Amino acid sequence: MMYRFFALVWIFQVFFFNTDAQTNELPLISFRDFDLSDSPIIDSTSHAVVIVEKGRSDIQVDEAERELRVIHRYGVRIKILDKEGFDRADYVIPLYKIGNKFETISQIRGYTHYIDGKIHTVEMDKGAVFHEKVNEFVNLSKFTLPNITENCIIDIEYEIRSPDIFNYRTWRYQEDIPKLYSEYTAIIPAVYNYNVTLNGFYKLTDERSRLLKDHFLLNGRRFDCSQLTYIMKDIPAFHEESYMLAPKNYKSAINFELMQYYSTNGARQNLTKEWKDVDRELLSNRSFGGQINRENNFKRILPEIYADGDSEEDKARKIYSYIKKQIKWNKVYGKYSQFGVKEALERRNGNIGDINLTLISACNAADIEAYPVLVSTRENGLPKTIHPVISDFNYLVAQVRVNGKSYFLDASEENLPFGLLPLRCINGNGRIIYSKRSSEWIKLENELQASTHFDIAGKIDDAGQFKGKIRIIYEGLDALNRRNYIRRFSSLDAYIEERMNNSTSMQIEDGKIYQLDSLDNNLVESYEISMDFSDNLRGGAFVFNPILVNRMTKNPFNLEERNYPVDLGSKQKETYAISVQLSDGFHVERQPKNTALALPENAARYTYQSQYKEGSLMLKQELSLNKAIYEVDEYFHLKEFYSRIIQHQKLDFAFINK
């Protein structure tokens, strides 16, 4: 962009002195480093621990090319506690292409320390470093430290020189192993103004600042620098668990974002924009707004897509179905069009931007209200909402409004029904762009809950053999996931055969799939089944647990403390009903109590009801998760809720034949 061009014009005139160019030397190794027994953050799950970690970033002139570089220096000392921590000696360092130049790495040093009466040190050979080109945007540097044993300590140091002079790298304090000490220093020229933010649950232990007088020259003038040091101690490992967004949303880290700089004449240059500026740029961009306005591509073919008498919603549904069939997703994300509406239709494939911008364009051609919505996918992280950072977004969906109701649409997947977003898109808020002057944040959510219902009916004979039927009904994201799985097979027969071969608890003898292609209806599976309960017969007694499928045996929530929300992606519901006829003469001797469990404000509910009458056992069970997101302070209650469900589902019925 032009502001970057002018920034380079003046910034290349900077000449540093007193650059303090030494590497980030770690302290001398000592016997104390080997004894970490008193550390409160090391437990039985720890396989390695960071003893000390230091980083430092500043700007220097590359003397060879007379260009500025951000110099990132890094040093870390890690104790490997057991064999499962050996992989900490394997390092892979990504180097990114910025503009037309790659980052470079140098001064790589590695040491392995171990005790044998005294401390021995083995230095990594320079030939142990390998460089690999992944693609046109990423290179890798790889190395493995030598002589790794349990309770050894490794030191790694290196320096990265980056042409991205507008960004200091994010410093991540928290990772998947504990850290005793982590320190990051940023040296920032006075002509730069960065927004510095700390993310995550844990806070800084110490924060220091020092003024470096006359640290560099600019057009004959000397400017000061701020030396900012941020320290965090005793940082527990970050443990991932089920139902979470990208871990980087929650790991404690410090971020630097350049907000403004001052040019040679003292004028302030702002890099942070307002949303109205971004809205205008996006809708003026040929690969974004320029594609939305390609309505002429559809005027001729709209009569082939829908009939004149169709309602507005019917038209929207038929356009959505048409785009899904015409343009296949090439598995590339993007908020911008890769090929453009016209070429994507001709090629019959394109990226996410191509597909959903084409959908919006077609709806506009049919006079249906439709808008682009910028999305950051779950693995990409939550977008910043304080001010626009367009690079935070890597995806685009549509919002269509018909008959006073709004629908999110993503035409990228064959099995996505109208009005449902895939799980990857359910990530906080998206930004809906109305016009060149108007946009707003909008919650990304599916109104339709994910639901699975099991219905079983059958009979158990005197020999303990069960014969019956099972019917499984899927809705919402559960239906999408199951349809996607079924589509991986060459045919429905192949899928059913796989079901038959891989079912361990029951024998499947015949099966049918209903409404596989009727995406707006529930998906249904129906099977003839048999099960052997002969081992449950002991004399005249019979023990039977009627939860035959999907019995919960493991709690998905096991952390002592979880400092990030439980994000399911949508409300969820699972229901289970079984009707079993037993042989004449059996009477119930013991049965689980009917129960109802609920979280405060009915955030989740579990019910279990059964009865035995005239040889017929009937049971209904329902688990409803009535929120898509459970906050941190609800975690303990949710964990206990699941524990009690698991305990209840273990209970058997006991029958006796009198």
C-alpha positions as CSV (number, residue, x, y, z in Angstrom):
1,M,0.0,0.0,0.0
2,M,1.1,3.6,-0.6
3,Y,1.6,4.4,3.1
4,R,4.1,1.6,3.4
5,F,5.9,2.9,0.3
6,F,6.3,6.3,1.8
7,A,7.2,4.8,5.1
8,L,10.1,2.9,3.5
9,V,11.3,6.1,1.8
10,W,12.0,7.8,5.1
11,I,12.7,4.8,7.2
12,F,15.6,3.6,5.1
13,Q,17.4,6.8,6.0
14,V,17.7,5.6,9.6
15,F,21.2,4.9,10.8
16,F,21.7,3.2,14.1
17,F,24.5,3.4,16.6
18,N,24.9,1.7,19.9
19,T,22.9,-1.2,18.5
20,D,23.7,-3.6,21.3
21,A,24.0,-6.5,18.8
22,Q,25.0,-9.3,21.1
23,T,22.8,-12.4,21.1
24,N,20.4,-13.3,23.9
25,E,22.9,-15.2,26.0
26,L,21.4,-17.5,28.6
27,P,22.9,-17.6,32.1
28,L,25.6,-20.2,32.8
29,I,24.3,-23.7,33.5
30,S,24.5,-24.7,37.1
31,F,23.6,-27.7,39.4
32,R,20.5,-25.8,40.6
33,D,19.0,-26.0,37.1
34,F,18.8,-29.8,37.4
35,D,16.9,-29.7,40.7
36,L,13.3,-28.4,40.1
37,S,11.6,-30.5,42.8
38,D,10.2,-27.5,44.6
39,S,8.4,-26.0,41.5
40,P,4.6,-25.7,42.0
41,I,3.8,-25.8,38.3
42,I,5.5,-29.2,37.5
43,D,3.3,-32.2,38.0
44,S,2.8,-35.8,36.7
45,T,1.6,-34.6,33.3
46,S,4.8,-32.5,32.7
47,H,7.4,-34.2,30.4
48,A,9.6,-31.1,30.0
49,V,9.8,-27.7,31.6
50,V,11.3,-24.3,30.4
51,I,13.7,-23.1,33.0
52,V,14.4,-19.8,31.4
53,E,13.3,-18.2,28.1
54,K,14.4,-14.8,26.7
55,G,13.6,-12.9,23.6
56,R,14.6,-9.5,22.3
57,S,13.4,-7.5,19.2
58,D,14.8,-4.3,17.7
59,I,15.3,-2.7,14.4
60,Q,18.7,-2.5,12.7
61,V,20.1,-1.6,9.3
62,D,21.1,-4.6,7.1
63,E,24.5,-3.3,6.0
64,A,24.7,-5.6,3.0
65,E,21.4,-4.4,1.5
66,R,21.0,-1.0,3.2
67,E,17.6,-1.9,4.3
68,L,15.9,-2.1,7.7
69,R,15.3,-5.4,9.4
70,V,13.6,-6.4,12.6
71,I,16.0,-8.6,14.5
72,H,14.4,-11.2,16.7
73,R,16.8,-13.0,19.1
74,Y,15.7,-16.0,21.1
75,G,17.2,-18.2,23.7
76,V,15.6,-21.0,25.8
77,R,16.8,-23.5,28.4
78,I,14.6,-26.7,28.8
79,K,14.9,-29.6,31.2
80,I,13.6,-32.9,29.7
81,L,12.0,-34.9,32.5
82,D,11.3,-38.2,30.8
83,K,11.3,-40.0,27.4
84,E,8.0,-38.4,26.5
85,G,9.7,-35.1,26.5
86,F,12.5,-36.1,24.1
87,D,10.6,-34.4,21.2
88,R,11.5,-31.0,22.8
89,A,15.0,-31.6,21.3
90,D,13.5,-31.5,17.8
91,Y,13.2,-27.9,16.5
92,V,11.3,-26.7,13.4
93,I,11.5,-22.9,12.9
94,P,9.3,-21.4,10.2
95,L,10.6,-18.5,8.1
96,Y,8.0,-16.4,6.2
97,K,8.1,-14.5,3.0
98,I,7.4,-10.8,3.6
99,G,6.8,-8.9,0.3
100,N,9.4,-10.4,-2.0
101,K,12.0,-11.4,0.6
102,F,12.2,-14.2,3.1
103,E,13.1,-14.0,6.7
104,T,16.5,-15.4,7.5
105,I,17.9,-17.3,10.4
106,S,21.5,-17.3,11.7
107,Q,23.6,-17.9,14.8
108,I,21.9,-21.1,15.6
109,R,23.5,-22.7,18.6
110,G,22.4,-25.8,20.6
111,Y,23.8,-27.5,23.7
112,T,22.9,-30.6,25.7
113,H,23.9,-30.7,29.4
114,Y,23.8,-33.7,31.6
115,I,25.2,-34.7,35.0
116,D,27.8,-37.5,35.6
117,G,29.4,-36.4,38.8
118,K,29.9,-33.0,37.1
119,I,28.1,-31.1,34.4
120,H,28.9,-32.3,30.8
121,T,28.0,-30.3,27.8
122,V,27.7,-31.5,24.2
123,E,27.5,-28.8,21.5
124,M,25.3,-29.4,18.4
125,D,27.2,-29.7,15.2
126,K,26.6,-26.9,12.7
127,G,25.8,-29.6,10.1
128,A,22.8,-30.7,12.1
129,V,20.8,-27.7,10.8
130,F,18.7,-28.5,7.7
131,H,16.7,-26.0,5.6
132,E,13.5,-26.9,3.7
133,K,11.3,-25.0,1.3
134,V,7.7,-25.8,2.1
135,N,6.1,-23.5,-0.6
136,E,6.6,-20.1,-2.1
137,F,5.7,-18.5,1.2
138,V,7.3,-20.6,3.9
139,N,10.8,-22.1,4.5
140,L,11.7,-24.3,7.5
141,S,14.9,-24.6,9.5
142,K,15.2,-27.9,11.3
143,F,17.6,-29.4,13.8
144,T,17.8,-31.9,16.6
145,L,20.0,-31.6,19.7
146,P,22.5,-34.4,20.5
147,N,22.8,-36.9,23.4
148,I,19.2,-36.5,24.7
149,T,18.5,-38.4,27.9
150,E,16.0,-38.2,30.8
151,N,16.8,-35.3,33.1
152,C,19.1,-33.6,30.6
153,I,19.0,-29.9,29.9
154,I,19.1,-28.3,26.4
155,D,19.9,-24.8,25.4
156,I,18.9,-23.3,22.1
157,E,19.7,-19.8,20.7
158,Y,19.1,-18.3,17.3
159,E,18.5,-15.0,15.5
160,I,15.8,-14.2,12.9
161,R,16.1,-11.2,10.6
162,S,12.8,-10.1,9.2
163,P,12.0,-7.6,6.5
164,D,8.6,-7.0,8.2
165,I,9.6,-3.7,9.8
166,F,6.0,-2.9,10.7
167,N,5.5,-5.8,13.1
168,Y,7.2,-7.2,16.2
169,R,6.4,-10.8,16.7
170,T,3.9,-12.0,19.2
171,W,5.6,-13.3,22.3
172,R,3.9,-16.4,23.7
173,Y,4.4,-16.9,27.4
174,Q,2.2,-19.9,27.7
175,E,2.7,-23.1,25.8
176,D,1.9,-26.8,26.3
177,I,4.8,-27.3,28.8
178,P,5.3,-25.2,32.0
179,K,7.7,-22.3,32.2
180,L,9.5,-21.0,35.2
181,Y,10.7,-17.8,33.7
182,S,9.9,-16.0,30.4
183,E,11.2,-12.6,29.5
184,Y,10.7,-10.5,26.3
185,T,12.3,-7.1,25.5
186,A,11.2,-4.8,22.7
187,I,13.3,-1.8,21.7
188,I,10.9,0.7,20.0
189,P,12.1,3.9,18.2
190,A,10.3,7.1,19.4
191,V,8.9,7.6,15.9
192,Y,6.8,4.4,16.2
193,N,3.6,4.1,18.2
194,Y,2.6,0.5,19.0
195,N,-0.5,-0.8,20.6
196,V,0.7,-3.4,23.1
197,T,-1.8,-5.9,24.4
198,L,-1.6,-8.9,26.7
199,N,-3.9,-11.8,26.0
200,G,-4.7,-14.8,28.1
201,F,-5.5,-15.6,31.7
202,Y,-2.1,-15.1,33.4
203,K,-0.8,-11.6,34.0
204,L,2.7,-10.2,33.9
205,T,4.9,-10.7,37.0
206,D,7.1,-7.6,36.2
207,E,7.2,-4.9,33.6
208,R,10.2,-2.6,33.1
209,S,11.0,0.3,30.8
210,R,14.2,2.2,30.1
211,L,15.0,5.1,27.9
212,L,17.8,4.6,25.4
213,K,18.9,8.2,24.6
214,D,19.9,9.0,21.1
215,H,19.8,5.4,20.0
216,F,19.7,6.0,16.3
217,L,20.0,8.8,13.7
218,L,17.3,10.0,11.3
219,N,18.3,12.6,8.7
220,G,21.0,13.9,11.0
221,R,18.8,13.9,14.0
222,R,19.2,11.6,17.0
223,F,16.1,9.9,18.3
224,D,15.5,8.0,21.5
225,C,14.2,4.5,21.9
226,S,12.0,2.8,24.6
227,Q,13.4,-0.5,25.9
228,L,10.3,-2.3,27.2
229,T,10.8,-5.6,29.1
230,Y,7.9,-7.9,30.1
231,I,8.4,-10.8,32.5
232,M,6.2,-13.7,33.5
233,K,7.1,-16.3,36.1
234,D,5.7,-19.8,37.0
235,I,3.5,-20.2,34.0
236,P,1.5,-23.5,34.0
237,A,1.2,-25.5,30.9
238,F,-1.7,-24.9,28.7
239,H,-3.9,-28.0,28.4
240,E,-6.2,-28.4,25.5
241,E,-9.6,-30.0,26.0
242,S,-12.7,-30.8,24.0
243,Y,-15.0,-28.0,22.8
244,M,-12.6,-25.1,22.5
245,L,-11.7,-22.5,19.9
246,A,-8.1,-22.0,18.7
247,P,-5.7,-22.3,21.6
248,K,-3.9,-19.1,20.7
249,N,-7.1,-17.2,21.8
250,Y,-6.4,-18.2,25.4
251,K,-2.7,-18.6,25.8
252,S,-1.0,-15.8,27.6
253,A,0.9,-13.7,25.1
254,I,1.9,-10.1,24.3
255,N,1.1,-8.6,21.0
256,F,2.5,-5.5,19.2
257,E,0.5,-3.7,16.5
258,L,1.9,-0.6,14.8
259,M,-0.7,2.2,15.1
260,Q,1.2,5.2,13.7
261,Y,4.6,6.6,12.9
262,Y,6.1,10.0,12.3
263,S,7.6,11.0,8.9
264,T,10.7,13.1,8.4
265,N,8.8,16.3,8.4
266,G,7.1,15.4,11.7
267,A,3.8,14.5,10.2
268,R,1.8,11.7,11.9
269,Q,0.9,8.8,9.7
270,N,-1.9,6.6,11.0
271,L,-2.0,2.9,10.1
272,T,-5.0,2.1,12.2
273,K,-8.2,2.8,10.2
274,E,-11.9,3.1,11.1
275,W,-14.4,0.6,9.8
276,K,-15.9,3.1,7.4
277,D,-12.5,3.3,5.7
278,V,-12.3,-0.5,5.5
279,D,-15.9,-0.8,4.2
280,R,-15.1,1.6,1.4
281,E,-11.9,-0.2,0.5
282,L,-13.5,-3.6,0.5
283,L,-16.5,-2.6,-1.7
284,S,-14.2,-0.7,-4.0
285,N,-11.9,-3.7,-4.3
286,R,-12.2,-5.6,-7.6
287,S,-11.9,-8.9,-5.9
288,F,-14.5,-8.1,-3.3
289,G,-17.1,-5.5,-4.0
290,G,-16.3,-5.7,-7.7
291,Q,-17.6,-9.2,-7.8
292,I,-20.8,-8.5,-5.8
293,N,-21.8,-6.1,-8.5
294,R,-21.5,-8.7,-11.3
295,E,-25.3,-9.0,-11.5
296,N,-25.4,-9.1,-15.2
297,N,-23.9,-12.6,-15.1
298,F,-27.3,-13.8,-13.7
299,K,-30.0,-11.7,-15.3
300,R,-30.3,-14.1,-18.2
301,I,-30.2,-17.4,-16.2
302,L,-32.4,-16.5,-13.3
303,P,-35.6,-17.7,-15.1
304,E,-33.9,-21.1,-15.3
305,I,-33.2,-21.2,-11.5
306,Y,-36.6,-20.3,-10.2
307,A,-40.2,-19.6,-11.3
308,D,-41.9,-16.3,-11.3
309,G,-44.5,-17.5,-8.8
310,D,-41.9,-18.6,-6.3
311,S,-41.8,-16.8,-2.9
312,E,-38.7,-14.7,-2.0
313,E,-37.5,-17.5,0.3
314,D,-38.0,-20.1,-2.4
315,K,-36.0,-18.0,-4.8
316,A,-33.1,-17.7,-2.3
317,R,-33.1,-21.4,-1.6
318,K,-33.0,-22.3,-5.3
319,I,-30.2,-19.8,-5.9
320,Y,-28.3,-21.2,-3.0
321,S,-28.7,-24.8,-4.4
322,Y,-27.7,-23.6,-7.9
323,I,-24.5,-22.0,-6.7
324,K,-23.5,-25.1,-4.7
325,K,-23.9,-27.2,-7.8
326,Q,-22.2,-24.8,-10.2
327,I,-19.1,-24.0,-8.3
328,K,-17.2,-26.7,-6.4
329,W,-14.9,-25.5,-3.5
330,N,-11.2,-26.0,-4.2
331,K,-10.5,-26.2,-0.4
332,V,-8.9,-22.7,-0.4
333,Y,-10.2,-20.2,2.2
334,G,-10.3,-16.5,1.4
335,K,-12.4,-13.3,1.9
336,Y,-11.4,-12.2,-1.6
337,S,-12.3,-13.8,-4.9
338,Q,-9.6,-16.0,-6.4
339,F,-10.9,-16.1,-10.0
340,G,-13.9,-13.8,-10.0
341,V,-17.6,-14.6,-10.5
342,K,-17.5,-15.0,-14.2
343,E,-14.4,-17.2,-14.4
344,A,-15.5,-19.3,-11.3
345,L,-18.8,-20.1,-13.0
346,E,-16.9,-21.1,-16.2
347,R,-14.3,-23.1,-14.3
348,R,-17.0,-24.6,-12.0
349,N,-14.6,-24.3,-9.1
350,G,-13.2,-21.6,-6.9
351,N,-12.2,-20.5,-3.3
352,I,-14.6,-19.5,-0.5
353,G,-14.6,-15.9,-1.8
354,D,-15.5,-16.9,-5.3
355,I,-18.4,-19.1,-4.1
356,N,-20.1,-16.8,-1.6
357,L,-19.5,-13.6,-3.5
358,T,-21.1,-15.3,-6.5
359,L,-24.0,-16.3,-4.2
360,I,-24.4,-12.6,-3.0
361,S,-24.3,-11.4,-6.6
362,A,-26.9,-13.8,-7.7
363,C,-29.2,-12.9,-4.9
364,N,-28.8,-9.2,-5.6
365,A,-29.7,-9.9,-9.3
366,A,-32.9,-11.4,-8.0
367,D,-33.6,-8.4,-5.8
368,I,-33.0,-10.4,-2.7
369,E,-31.3,-8.6,0.2
370,A,-27.8,-10.2,0.7
371,Y,-24.6,-9.0,2.3
372,P,-21.0,-10.3,2.7
373,V,-20.0,-11.3,6.2
374,L,-16.2,-11.4,7.1
375,V,-15.3,-14.4,9.2
376,S,-12.3,-15.7,11.0
377,T,-12.5,-19.5,11.2
378,R,-12.2,-21.3,14.5
379,E,-8.6,-22.4,13.9
380,N,-7.6,-18.9,12.7
381,G,-8.4,-17.3,16.1
382,L,-10.9,-14.6,17.2
383,P,-10.8,-11.3,15.3
384,K,-10.0,-8.1,17.1
385,T,-13.1,-6.0,17.7
386,I,-11.6,-2.8,19.1
387,H,-10.5,-1.6,15.7
388,P,-10.3,-3.1,12.2
389,V,-7.6,-5.6,11.4
390,I,-8.6,-6.9,8.0
391,S,-5.9,-9.6,8.1
392,D,-7.7,-11.2,11.0
393,F,-10.3,-12.5,8.6
394,N,-9.7,-15.5,6.3
395,Y,-13.2,-16.5,5.3
396,L,-16.5,-15.0,3.9
397,V,-20.1,-16.1,4.2
398,A,-23.4,-14.4,3.1
399,Q,-26.3,-13.2,5.1
400,V,-29.6,-13.3,3.2
401,R,-32.7,-11.5,4.5
402,V,-36.2,-12.7,3.3
403,N,-39.6,-12.1,4.7
404,G,-38.1,-10.3,7.7
405,K,-35.9,-13.2,8.7
406,S,-32.1,-13.5,8.3
407,Y,-30.1,-16.6,7.2
408,F,-26.4,-17.2,7.2
409,L,-25.4,-19.1,4.0
410,D,-22.2,-20.8,3.0
411,A,-22.5,-22.4,-0.4
412,S,-19.1,-24.2,-0.2
413,E,-20.3,-27.7,0.9
414,E,-22.6,-30.1,-0.8
415,N,-24.3,-31.3,2.4
416,L,-24.8,-27.9,4.0
417,P,-28.6,-27.1,4.2
418,F,-30.0,-23.6,3.7
419,G,-29.4,-21.5,6.8
420,L,-26.7,-23.6,8.5
421,L,-23.1,-22.6,8.9
422,P,-20.3,-25.2,9.2
423,L,-18.6,-25.5,12.6
424,R,-15.4,-23.8,11.3
425,C,-17.4,-20.6,10.9
426,I,-18.9,-20.5,14.3
427,N,-16.2,-18.3,15.9
428,G,-17.4,-15.3,17.9
429,N,-18.5,-12.4,15.7
430,G,-18.3,-11.7,12.0
431,R,-18.4,-8.3,10.3
432,I,-21.3,-7.7,8.0
433,I,-20.7,-5.1,5.3
434,Y,-23.8,-3.2,4.3
435,S,-22.4,-0.4,2.2
436,K,-19.3,1.7,1.7
437,R,-20.2,3.6,4.8
438,S,-21.8,1.0,7.1
439,S,-20.9,-2.3,8.7
440,E,-21.4,-3.9,12.1
441,W,-20.4,-6.9,14.2
442,I,-22.8,-9.8,14.1
443,K,-23.0,-12.9,16.2
444,L,-22.1,-16.1,14.2
445,E,-24.4,-18.8,15.4
446,N,-26.7,-21.5,14.1
447,E,-30.3,-21.3,15.3
448,L,-30.9,-25.0,14.7
449,Q,-29.5,-27.2,17.4
450,A,-27.3,-30.2,16.8
451,S,-29.5,-33.2,17.6
452,T,-29.3,-37.0,17.5
453,H,-32.2,-39.4,18.5
454,F,-31.8,-43.1,19.1
455,D,-34.9,-45.3,19.0
456,I,-34.6,-49.0,19.7
457,A,-37.3,-51.7,19.9
458,G,-36.9,-55.4,20.2
459,K,-37.2,-58.6,22.2
460,I,-34.9,-60.7,24.4
461,D,-35.6,-64.4,24.4
462,D,-35.0,-67.1,27.1
463,A,-31.4,-67.6,25.8
464,G,-30.5,-63.9,26.2
465,Q,-30.6,-63.2,22.4
466,F,-31.9,-59.7,21.5
467,K,-33.5,-59.0,18.1
468,G,-34.9,-55.7,17.0
469,K,-34.5,-52.5,15.2
470,I,-32.6,-49.2,15.7
471,R,-33.5,-45.9,14.2
472,I,-31.1,-43.0,14.4
473,I,-32.3,-39.4,13.5
474,Y,-29.8,-36.6,12.9
475,E,-30.5,-32.8,12.8
476,G,-28.4,-29.7,12.4
477,L,-24.6,-30.0,12.6
478,D,-25.0,-33.7,13.6
479,A,-26.8,-34.3,10.3
480,L,-24.1,-32.4,8.4
481,N,-21.3,-34.4,10.0
482,R,-23.0,-37.7,9.3
483,R,-23.8,-36.8,5.7
484,N,-20.2,-35.8,5.1
485,Y,-19.0,-39.1,6.6
486,I,-21.4,-41.1,4.4
487,R,-20.4,-39.3,1.3
488,R,-16.8,-40.5,1.8
489,F,-18.0,-44.0,0.7
490,S,-18.4,-45.1,-2.9
491,S,-22.1,-46.0,-2.2
492,L,-24.7,-46.3,0.5
493,D,-24.2,-50.1,0.4
494,A,-20.5,-49.6,1.1
495,Y,-21.3,-47.4,4.1
496,I,-23.8,-49.9,5.5
497,E,-21.3,-52.7,5.0
498,E,-18.8,-50.7,6.9
499,R,-21.3,-50.3,9.7
500,M,-21.9,-54.0,9.8
501,N,-18.2,-54.9,9.9
502,N,-17.2,-52.4,12.5
503,S,-20.1,-52.7,15.0
504,T,-18.7,-54.5,18.1
505,S,-21.5,-54.4,20.5
506,M,-24.3,-55.4,18.1
507,Q,-24.7,-57.3,14.8
508,I,-26.3,-55.3,12.0
509,E,-28.1,-57.5,9.6
510,D,-29.8,-55.0,7.2
511,G,-30.0,-51.2,6.9
512,K,-31.4,-48.3,5.0
513,I,-30.6,-44.6,4.8
514,Y,-33.4,-42.0,4.3
515,Q,-33.3,-38.4,3.2
516,L,-29.6,-38.3,2.5
517,D,-30.1,-35.8,-0.3
518,S,-33.0,-33.9,1.4
519,L,-30.8,-31.5,3.2
520,D,-33.6,-29.5,4.8
521,N,-35.0,-32.7,6.4
522,N,-33.5,-34.9,9.1
523,L,-31.1,-37.7,8.1
524,V,-32.4,-41.1,9.2
525,E,-30.6,-44.4,9.5
526,S,-32.6,-47.6,10.1
527,Y,-31.1,-51.1,10.9
528,E,-32.1,-54.6,11.8
529,I,-29.9,-55.6,14.8
530,S,-29.2,-58.5,17.1
531,M,-27.2,-58.7,20.4
532,D,-26.0,-61.5,22.6
533,F,-26.8,-61.1,26.3
534,S,-26.4,-64.8,27.2
535,D,-23.6,-63.9,29.6
536,N,-26.0,-61.7,31.6
537,L,-28.1,-64.8,32.4
538,R,-27.2,-66.5,35.7
539,G,-29.6,-69.1,36.8
540,G,-32.9,-67.4,37.1
541,A,-31.4,-63.9,37.2
542,F,-30.8,-61.5,34.3
543,V,-28.8,-58.3,34.5
544,F,-29.3,-55.7,31.8
545,N,-28.2,-52.1,31.0
546,P,-30.7,-50.7,28.5
547,I,-28.3,-47.9,27.3
548,L,-27.2,-50.1,24.3
549,V,-25.5,-47.3,22.2
550,N,-23.7,-44.1,23.0
551,R,-23.4,-44.8,26.7
552,M,-21.2,-42.2,28.2
553,T,-18.1,-43.7,29.8
554,K,-15.6,-40.8,29.8
555,N,-16.0,-37.3,31.0
556,P,-14.9,-34.8,28.2
557,F,-14.1,-32.3,31.0
558,N,-11.3,-33.4,33.2
559,L,-9.2,-30.3,34.0
560,E,-8.8,-29.2,37.6
561,E,-9.2,-25.6,36.2
562,R,-10.2,-24.5,32.8
563,N,-9.5,-20.8,32.0
564,Y,-11.3,-20.6,28.7
565,P,-14.9,-21.2,27.7
566,V,-16.5,-24.5,26.6
567,D,-17.6,-23.7,23.0
568,L,-19.8,-26.4,21.5
569,G,-20.6,-24.5,18.2
570,S,-24.3,-24.9,18.8
571,K,-26.9,-26.0,21.3
572,Q,-26.9,-29.8,21.5
573,K,-29.5,-32.5,22.3
574,E,-29.3,-36.2,22.4
575,T,-32.4,-38.4,23.1
576,Y,-32.6,-42.1,23.6
577,A,-35.7,-44.3,23.7
578,I,-35.8,-48.1,24.1
579,S,-38.6,-50.6,24.3
580,V,-37.6,-54.2,25.1
581,Q,-39.9,-57.2,25.6
582,L,-38.6,-59.8,28.0
583,S,-39.6,-63.4,28.2
584,D,-42.7,-64.2,30.4
585,G,-41.9,-64.7,34.1
586,F,-39.2,-62.1,34.6
587,H,-39.9,-59.6,37.4
588,V,-37.8,-56.5,38.1
589,E,-35.8,-56.9,41.3
590,R,-33.7,-53.7,41.0
591,Q,-33.8,-50.7,38.7
592,P,-32.1,-47.3,38.4
593,K,-34.1,-44.5,39.9
594,N,-35.8,-42.0,37.6
595,T,-33.7,-38.9,37.8
596,A,-33.5,-35.3,36.5
597,L,-30.3,-33.2,36.7
598,A,-30.1,-29.6,35.7
599,L,-27.5,-26.8,35.7
600,P,-28.5,-23.3,37.1
601,E,-31.0,-21.4,34.8
602,N,-31.6,-24.7,32.9
603,A,-28.3,-24.2,31.1
604,A,-28.2,-28.0,30.7
605,R,-30.6,-30.8,31.6
606,Y,-30.5,-34.6,31.8
607,T,-33.6,-36.8,32.4
608,Y,-33.8,-40.6,32.8
609,Q,-37.2,-42.3,33.1
610,S,-38.0,-46.0,33.0
611,Q,-40.8,-48.4,33.8
612,Y,-41.3,-52.2,33.7
613,K,-44.7,-53.5,33.2
614,E,-46.0,-56.9,32.0
615,G,-42.7,-58.0,30.6
616,S,-42.0,-54.8,28.8
617,L,-39.2,-52.4,29.7
618,M,-39.5,-48.9,28.4
619,L,-36.8,-46.2,29.0
620,K,-36.4,-42.6,27.8
621,Q,-33.3,-40.5,28.3
622,E,-32.6,-37.0,27.2
623,L,-29.5,-34.8,27.5
624,S,-30.0,-31.1,26.5
625,L,-27.1,-28.6,26.3
626,N,-29.1,-25.4,26.1
627,K,-26.2,-23.1,25.5
628,A,-23.6,-23.1,22.7
629,I,-21.0,-21.5,25.0
630,Y,-20.4,-22.2,28.7
631,E,-18.3,-19.6,30.5
632,V,-15.3,-20.3,32.7
633,D,-17.3,-20.0,35.9
634,E,-19.7,-22.7,34.7
635,Y,-17.0,-25.3,34.0
636,F,-17.0,-27.0,37.4
637,H,-20.8,-27.4,37.3
638,L,-20.6,-28.8,33.8
639,K,-17.9,-31.2,34.8
640,E,-19.8,-32.5,37.8
641,F,-23.0,-32.7,35.7
642,Y,-21.3,-35.1,33.2
643,S,-19.8,-37.1,36.1
644,R,-23.2,-37.7,37.6
645,I,-24.6,-38.7,34.2
646,I,-21.8,-41.2,33.7
647,Q,-22.4,-42.8,37.1
648,H,-26.2,-43.0,36.4
649,Q,-25.7,-44.7,33.0
650,K,-23.6,-47.4,34.7
651,L,-26.6,-48.7,36.6
652,D,-28.2,-52.0,35.5
653,F,-31.6,-53.5,35.8
654,A,-31.8,-56.7,37.7
655,F,-34.5,-59.2,36.8
656,I,-35.5,-62.5,38.4
657,N,-37.5,-65.3,36.9
658,K,-40.0,-66.5,39.5
